Amino acid sequence: MQWWFWPLGTIIICLIWLALNRWTSLKRFKIKILDIIPIPMWVALHFTMGYRFGTSWILWFMLIWFVFGEIITWVLLRRKWQWTTFWHKYWEWTGLVGATLLLIITVIGFFYH
């Protein structure tokens, strides 16, 4: 299996979800793409790094992200954010961080290919 199958597959899954959400009755559930991408992004990031570079630093990325999450939890909850609002936003931000890291790793992988 080629290493670039994982980023490509993740993009295809996201596009299929967007199409289903737009043109079917799934749009009444109001599940956004940012609600479903965190887990597939981090899994794809793990396998992309593993296949391309021979090692995966996913544990370190997630550890840094969770420590950062603890810091912003402390700051934002003291500023009167609701608990559920914060965790929903943090879940969406987790997907965006995973997508950003996947994009960076893919570009670096193609650059050093």
C-alpha positions, 0 to 999 in steps of 0.5 A: 500500500502506498503511503498517500492512500491515507490522505487521499482516502480521508479527503474522499470520505470528507467529500462523500460526507459533504455530498450526503449532507447536502443532497440527502435527508441527513442535513436535518440532523445538523451534523457538520463535517467538523463533528466527524473528522477528528478520528479519521484525521488522526487515524490517517495521520498515524498511518501516513506518518507510519508508511511514509517515514517509518515511525509515527509521532501521533502520540506526541502530537496528541499529548501536546494537543491535550496539554494545550487543551488543558490550558485553554480549558482553564482560560476559557471556562474561567471566562464564563464559557459553558462546559458543553460549548467549550468541548464541542468547539475543542472537538472541532478544533481537534479535527482542524489540528489533525487536518492541518498536521495531515496536510503538513505531513503529506506535503513533506512526504511528497517533497521528500519522496 
